[in-house]
């Protein structure tokens, strides 16, 4: 069996869960991390949770360029260790424009290594990074993707469409959806009946408070004050624009309708899913959000931006909720009002969400399919 080395920027809970499950299924790999964490992340490094082979580089150079939201990693020792490893394919994770990824590609072009390169990408044409394109970015991006001589590991259709739009042709796509830690999210007994008893319907948003990315204020402005007062919006998360949202709530006397909860841990998030009637994600930019997958497992109807990369696999309009263009305020308002008129259908729509979860995001089936696809390359 071939061996693989995953290159990852940092240790995250959801990737840790995936890697642990891959290892338990006898996939032959190790993970090389550039660092334990990054500046704008709330996750703590938990060594005990890592049940797969790994290496964390403690010698790398890291800093965060906040103005452009860029995490700079430079890990010469990690690169050296990877290239010295025997008989291993490399799976390039993280962003294509990471310095280490670019160096790996330069070294392959120089024939310093003949290892097979695969890439794991959540490419999404609607992300801010993709929208803010330039000739230099296009040249670097094409250089990286043309260097890859193995598989393109993608979470779903959005990435395939994006690669096609970028002119990446004749590549073999391997599907690996963004998968959640299934044991973290569970529906409490009686949750369905409790949801029905909410005086105002509860819309739940687990988001970072960054307007240019998550579009929270854009959504509220689109639906209007009268519509906001017909529901309760629970927002879990923190971020640079928290004061902007606090001011909006205070200025419009919406303290009973928009509740800013701040950072919530996974246990608290699970309880909020159990309280909620609808999952809401109005993002301008969201490559492949795990929260949308969580909402499906928690049997919630969804109201989401079509800029969310995994909406192709997580949403059927009218079946388990509605999608909207975040730049079309009339459509946002129309979809919100339509969903509000269907309150008697929410339980059925939630069941439909769960069926979509089983069809497209079941962890065991997804991992088995991924391993089969990767191994079939060498049969």
C-alpha positions in Angstrom: 0.0 0.0 0.0 1.3 3.5 -0.9 2.1 5.9 1.8 1.0 9.5 1.9 2.2 12.6 3.7 -0.4 15.3 4.3 0.9 18.9 4.5 -1.3 21.0 6.9 -0.9 24.5 8.3 -2.2 23.8 11.8 -3.9 21.2 14.0 -7.7 21.6 14.0 -10.4 19.6 15.8 -12.3 18.6 12.7 -9.2 17.6 10.7 -7.9 15.7 13.8 -11.1 13.7 13.9 -10.8 12.9 10.1 -7.2 11.9 10.4 -7.9 9.7 13.4 -10.7 7.9 11.5 -8.5 7.5 8.4 -5.8 6.0 10.5 -8.3 3.6 12.2 -9.3 2.5 8.7 -5.7 1.5 7.9 -5.0 4.4 5.4 -1.2 4.6 5.3 -0.2 8.2 6.0 1.3 10.8 8.4 0.5 14.4 8.8 3.2 17.2 8.8 1.9 20.4 10.5 3.6 23.8 10.0 2.6 25.0 13.4 0.3 24.2 16.4 -2.0 27.1 15.8 -2.5 30.5 14.2 -3.2 34.0 15.5 -7.0 34.2 14.8 -7.9 30.7 15.8 -9.6 29.7 19.1 -8.7 26.0 19.1 -6.2 24.8 21.6 -3.6 22.2 20.7 -4.5 18.9 22.3 -1.7 16.4 21.9 -3.8 13.6 23.5 -6.4 13.9 20.7 -3.9 13.1 18.0 -4.3 9.4 17.3 -2.6 9.4 14.0 1.1 9.6 13.0 2.1 13.3 12.9 5.0 15.8 13.1 4.6 19.4 14.3 7.4 21.7 13.2 8.5 23.8 16.1 11.3 25.6 14.1 9.2 27.3 11.5 8.7 31.0 11.0 5.2 32.3 11.3 3.4 35.6 11.4 0.0 37.0 10.6 -0.6 39.8 8.1 -3.9 41.1 9.5 -4.6 43.7 6.9 -4.9 41.0 4.1 -5.7 38.1 6.4 -2.7 36.1 5.3 -0.9 33.6 7.5 2.8 33.4 6.6 4.4 30.1 7.3 8.0 29.2 6.3 9.2 25.7 7.4 12.5 24.7 5.9 13.0 21.8 8.3 9.5 20.4 7.5 10.2 20.6 3.8 13.6 18.8 4.3 11.9 16.0 6.4 9.2 15.5 3.8 11.6 15.2 0.9 13.8 12.8 2.8 10.9 10.5 3.6 11.0 7.2 1.7 8.4 6.1 -0.9 5.7 8.6 0.0 3.3 10.7 -2.1 2.7 14.2 -0.9 -0.7 15.7 -0.4 -0.5 19.5 -0.4 -3.0 20.9 2.0 -3.7 24.4 3.1 -3.8 27.3 0.6 -2.1 27.1 -2.8 -0.4 30.4 -2.1 1.3 29.2 1.1 5.1 29.8 0.9 5.8 26.2 1.7 3.5 24.9 -1.0 5.2 27.2 -3.6 8.6 25.9 -2.5 7.5 22.3 -2.8 6.4 23.1 -6.4 9.6 24.9 -7.3 11.6 21.9 -6.0 9.6 19.5 -8.1 10.0 21.6 -11.2 13.8 21.6 -10.5 13.6 17.8 -10.3 15.0 17.8 -6.8 12.2 15.5 -6.0 10.3 13.0 -8.1 7.5 12.4 -5.5 4.0 12.4 -6.8 2.1 15.5 -5.7 -1.6 15.5 -4.9 -3.4 18.6 -3.8 -6.3 19.0 -1.3 -8.2 22.2 -2.0 -11.5 23.8 -1.2 -11.3 26.0 -4.3 -14.4 28.3 -4.5 -14.7 31.0 -7.1 -16.8 33.2 -4.8 -14.2 33.5 -1.9 -12.7 37.0 -1.4 -9.3 35.6 -2.3 -10.6 34.3 -5.6 -12.5 37.5 -6.4 -9.5 39.7 -5.7 -7.6 38.2 -8.6 -4.6 39.5 -10.5 -2.2 38.4 -13.3 0.5 37.5 -10.7 -2.0 35.4 -8.7 -3.2 33.6 -11.8 0.4 32.8 -12.8 1.3 31.5 -9.4 -1.9 29.5 -9.1 -1.5 27.9 -12.5 2.1 27.1 -11.7 1.1 25.2 -8.5 -1.8 23.3 -10.2 0.2 22.4 -13.2 2.9 21.0 -10.9 0.4 18.6 -9.4 0.8 15.2 -11.2 -1.5 13.3 -8.9 -5.1 13.7 -7.7 -7.1 16.9 -7.0 -8.8 16.1 -3.7 -12.0 18.3 -3.5 -15.0 18.7 -1.1 -17.6 18.8 -3.9 -18.9 20.3 -7.1 -18.0 23.9 -6.3 -14.3 23.1 -6.4 -14.6 21.2 -9.6 -16.5 24.1 -11.3 -13.9 26.5 -9.9 -10.9 24.5 -11.3 -12.7 24.3 -14.7 -13.2 28.1 -14.6 -9.5 28.6 -13.8 -8.6 26.5 -16.8 -7.3 23.5 -14.9 -8.0 20.7 -17.4 -7.6 16.9 -17.5 -7.1 16.4 -13.8 -8.5 13.5 -11.7 -10.8 14.7 -9.0 -11.1 12.7 -5.8 -14.1 13.5 -3.6 -13.5 14.1 0.2 -16.2 16.3 1.7 -15.5 18.4 4.7 -16.6 16.1 7.5 -17.6 16.8 11.0 -16.8 15.0 14.2 -20.0 13.1 14.4 -19.8 12.3 18.1 -19.8 16.0 19.0 -23.2 16.8 17.6 -26.3 14.9 18.8 -30.0 15.8 19.1 -31.4 15.8 22.6 -34.4 13.7 23.4 -37.5 15.8 23.0 -35.7 18.5 21.0 -38.2 18.5 18.2 -41.1 19.3 20.5 -39.1 22.0 22.3 -38.3 23.7 19.0 -42.0 23.9 18.2 -42.6 25.7 21.5 -40.3 28.6 20.8 -42.4 31.8 20.9 -40.3 33.3 18.2 -38.6 31.1 15.6 -34.9 30.8 16.4 -32.4 31.3 13.6 -28.9 30.1 14.6 -25.7 31.6 13.1 -22.3 30.2 14.2 -20.1 32.7 12.5 -17.0 34.9 12.9 -18.0 38.5 13.2 -16.4 39.8 10.0 -18.9 41.6 7.8 -16.8 41.4 4.6 -16.8 37.6 4.9 -19.9 36.6 6.7 -22.4 39.3 5.5 -24.5 39.3 8.7 -25.4 43.0 8.5 -26.0 42.7 4.8 -28.6 40.0 5.6 -30.3 42.1 8.3 -30.5 45.2 6.1 -31.9 43.1 3.3 -34.8 41.6 5.3 -35.6 44.8 7.2 -36.4 45.7 10.8 -40.0 44.4 10.7 -38.8 41.0 9.6 -36.0 40.9 12.2 -38.7 41.4 14.9 -40.5 38.3 13.7 -37.7 36.0 14.9 -34.8 35.6 17.3 -31.3 35.4 15.8 -28.6 33.7 18.0 -25.1 34.5 16.7 -22.3 32.5 18.2 -18.8 33.8 17.5 -16.4 36.7 17.9 -14.4 38.9 15.5 -13.2 42.3 14.5 -16.7 43.7 13.7 -18.4 42.7 17.0 -18.8 46.4 17.9 -20.5 47.1 14.5 -23.1 44.5 15.3 -23.6 45.6 18.8 -24.2 49.2 17.6 -26.8 47.9 15.0 -28.7 46.0 17.7 -28.7 49.0 20.2 -29.5 51.7 17.5 -32.5 49.7 16.4 -33.7 48.4 19.8 -33.3 44.8 18.7 -31.9 43.4 22.0 -34.7 40.8 22.1 -34.2 39.7 18.5 -30.5 39.6 17.9 -28.4 37.9 20.6 -24.6 38.2 20.3 -23.3 35.2 22.3 -19.6 35.5 21.7 -17.3 32.5 21.4 -19.0 29.2 22.2 -17.3 25.8 22.6 -18.5 22.7 20.9 -20.8 21.6 23.8 -22.5 25.0 23.8 -22.8 25.0 20.0 -24.5 21.6 20.2 -27.0 22.9 22.7 -27.7 25.9 20.4 -28.4 23.6 17.5 -30.9 21.8 19.7 -32.7 25.1 20.5 -32.8 26.4 17.0 -35.5 26.1 14.4 -33.5 27.2 11.3 -29.8 27.4 10.5 -28.7 30.6 8.8 -25.4 31.4 7.0 -25.5 34.6 4.8 -21.8 34.5 3.8 -20.2 36.5 1.1 -17.2 34.2 1.2 -17.2 30.6 2.6 -15.2 27.9 0.9 -16.9 24.8 2.4 -18.4 25.6 5.8 -18.5 22.7 8.3 -21.3 24.5 10.2 -23.7 23.8 7.3 -22.8 20.1 7.5 -23.4 20.2 11.3 -26.9 21.8 10.7 -27.9 18.9 8.4 -26.9 16.4 11.0 -28.9 18.3 13.6 -32.0 18.1 11.4 -32.5 21.8 10.7 -33.9 23.5 7.7 -31.3 25.8 6.2 -31.3 29.4 4.8 -27.8 29.9 3.2 -25.9 32.0 0.8 -25.1 30.3 -2.5 -21.5 31.4 -2.1 -21.1 28.6 0.5 -19.1 26.1 -1.5 -20.9 22.9 -0.2 -24.4 24.2 -0.9 -24.5 21.9 -4.0 -24.4 18.9 -1.7 -26.2 20.4 1.3 -29.2 22.3 -0.1 -32.1 21.5 -2.4 -34.2 24.7 -2.8 -37.6 24.1 -1.2 -36.7 20.5 0.0 -34.6 21.4 3.1 -34.6 25.2 2.9 -33.6 28.0 0.6 -30.5 29.5 -0.9 -29.9 33.1 -2.0 -27.4 35.4 -3.7 -25.9 37.5 -0.9 -25.6 40.5 -3.3 -29.3 40.4 -4.1 -31.3 42.0 -1.2 -34.7 41.4 -2.8 -33.9 37.7 -3.2 -32.6 37.5 0.4 -35.8 39.1 1.7 -38.0 37.0 -0.5 -36.4 33.7 0.6 -36.6 34.6 4.3 -40.2 35.5 4.0 -41.0 32.4 2.1 -39.3 30.2 4.7 -41.2 32.0 7.5 -44.5 31.1 5.8 -43.5 27.5 5.8 -43.1 27.0 9.6 -45.4 24.0 9.5 -43.0 22.3 7.1 -39.8 22.9 9.1 -39.8 19.6 10.8 -40.1 17.8 7.5 -37.4 20.0 6.0 -35.2 19.2 8.9 -35.7 15.5 8.3 -34.8 16.1 4.6 -31.6 17.9 5.8 -30.6 14.8 7.7 -31.2 12.6 4.7 -28.9 14.8 2.7 -26.3 14.4 5.5 -26.6 10.6 5.2 -26.3 10.8 1.4 -23.4 13.2 1.1 -21.6 13.6 4.4 -21.8 10.3 6.3 -18.3 10.0 7.6 -17.7 6.2 7.3 -19.0 6.1 3.7 -17.1 9.2 2.7 -13.8 7.9 4.1 -14.3 4.5 2.5 -15.0 6.1 -0.8 -11.9 8.4 -0.5 -9.6 5.5 0.2 -11.0 3.5 -2.7 -10.5 6.4 -5.0 -6.9 7.1 -3.9 -5.9 3.4 -4.1 -7.6 2.9 -7.5 -5.0 5.2 -9.0 -2.3 2.5 -8.6 -4.2 -0.6 -9.5 
